[in-house]
Amino acid sequence: MGKTSSITAETLAPIWVNRGIPTQKVADMLGIERTTLSWKRSELGIAPRAKGRVPKASEDTFRRMWLAGVNVREMVEFFGYRHKQAIHKRRDRLGLPPRPMGSKGKSITLAQFHEQEIARRMSAQAGGQKIRAAGGEDRSKMWS
């Protein structure tokens, strides 16, 4: 009997669905080769992992960045995507509204977003007093 005989769907499935654990690491954890893992997964009837990159940030972060008006190219870089179309697909998946027509050039930088986030947290700690980001502009309602 080989190492794979002790691997069951009950032991593999919970590890397999966690896309945060790379396939090679799953194989290492089970003491088998990556190709053997693929074969065993198929033999046990476990579906292949979804294609695509694991998002680097939560949906909440994406939502806040999109609604704040962060530049799409900067979002592509921040989230580790290759194309800006990935940002639009994720926006659609999350049910977020498209940016208004004629809003080109009105986006904010990632640095400005971080300033807003710091201001938001400081405001929450200060008991709800409004604190504006650098430059004195309140951009929180920019896209609504």
C-alpha positions in Angstrom: 0.0 0.0 0.0 1.3 3.4 -0.9 1.0 6.7 0.8 -2.1 7.6 -1.1 -4.2 4.8 0.3 -4.6 6.6 3.6 -5.8 9.8 1.9 -9.6 10.1 2.0 -12.0 12.7 0.6 -12.7 13.7 4.2 -9.1 14.5 4.9 -8.3 16.1 1.5 -11.4 18.1 0.8 -11.1 20.7 3.7 -7.5 21.4 2.8 -8.2 21.5 -0.9 -10.9 24.1 -0.7 -8.6 26.5 1.1 -7.1 28.3 -1.8 -4.8 30.1 0.5 -2.8 26.9 0.8 -0.8 26.4 -2.5 -1.2 23.1 -4.2 2.5 22.2 -3.6 2.1 22.8 0.1 -1.0 20.5 0.2 1.1 17.8 -1.5 4.0 18.4 1.0 1.6 18.2 3.9 0.3 14.8 2.7 3.9 13.6 1.8 3.2 13.1 -1.9 4.2 14.6 -5.2 2.0 17.3 -6.7 1.1 15.2 -9.7 0.1 12.4 -7.4 -2.1 14.9 -5.5 -3.9 15.8 -8.7 -4.5 12.2 -9.6 -5.8 11.3 -6.0 -8.1 14.4 -6.0 -9.6 13.2 -9.2 -9.9 9.6 -8.0 -11.8 10.8 -4.9 -14.2 12.9 -7.0 -13.0 16.2 -5.6 -13.5 19.1 -8.1 -10.4 20.9 -9.4 -9.7 24.3 -7.8 -11.2 27.3 -9.3 -8.9 29.0 -11.8 -7.6 32.5 -11.1 -5.6 34.3 -8.6 -6.5 34.4 -4.9 -7.5 38.0 -4.1 -4.8 39.8 -2.1 -7.4 41.8 -0.2 -10.9 41.3 1.1 -14.1 42.2 -0.7 -14.7 44.9 1.9 -11.3 46.6 1.0 -12.1 46.3 -2.7 -15.6 47.8 -2.2 -14.2 50.7 -0.2 -11.5 51.4 -2.8 -14.0 51.2 -5.7 -16.5 53.5 -4.0 -13.8 56.0 -3.0 -12.8 56.3 -6.7 -9.3 54.8 -6.6 -7.6 54.8 -10.0 -8.3 51.4 -11.7 -4.7 51.0 -12.8 -3.5 51.5 -9.2 -6.1 48.9 -8.1 -4.8 46.5 -10.7 -1.3 46.8 -9.2 -2.5 46.7 -5.6 -4.6 43.5 -6.0 -2.0 41.8 -8.2 -4.1 41.5 -11.3 -2.6 41.6 -14.8 -5.4 43.5 -16.6 -7.8 46.2 -15.6 -10.6 44.1 -16.9 -10.2 41.9 -13.8 -11.1 44.9 -11.7 -14.3 45.4 -13.7 -15.2 41.7 -13.4 -14.7 41.7 -9.6 -16.8 44.9 -9.4 -19.6 43.2 -11.4 -19.4 40.1 -9.1 -19.7 42.3 -6.0 -22.7 44.2 -7.5 -21.0 47.5 -7.4 -22.1 50.3 -9.7 -19.9 51.3 -12.7 -18.1 54.6 -12.5 -20.2 57.5 -14.0 -19.6 58.5 -17.6 -17.3 61.5 -17.8 -15.6 60.6 -14.5 -12.3 59.9 -16.2 -9.6 62.0 -14.5 -11.6 62.3 -11.3 -10.1 59.2 -9.7 -7.9 59.3 -6.6 -4.6 57.8 -6.0 -3.9 54.8 -3.7 -2.0 57.2 -1.4 -5.1 59.5 -1.2 -7.3 56.5 -0.4 -4.9 55.5 2.4 -5.1 59.0 3.8 -8.9 58.8 3.7 -8.8 55.4 5.5 -6.5 56.9 8.2 -8.9 59.8 8.5 -11.9 57.5 8.7 -10.3 55.5 11.5 -9.2 58.6 13.4 -12.7 60.0 13.1 -14.2 56.8 14.5 -11.8 56.9 17.4 -12.5 60.6 18.0 -16.2 59.8 18.5 -17.5 60.6 15.0 -16.1 64.0 14.5 -15.4 64.7 10.8 -11.7 64.7 9.9 -10.8 65.4 6.3 -8.0 63.8 4.3 -4.9 65.8 3.3 -5.9 68.6 1.0 -9.1 69.3 3.0 -11.4 67.7 0.5 -14.1 65.2 1.6 -14.1 62.6 -1.2 -16.2 60.1 0.6 -19.4 61.0 -1.4 -17.5 61.5 -4.7 -19.1 58.6 -6.6 -22.6 58.5 -5.0 
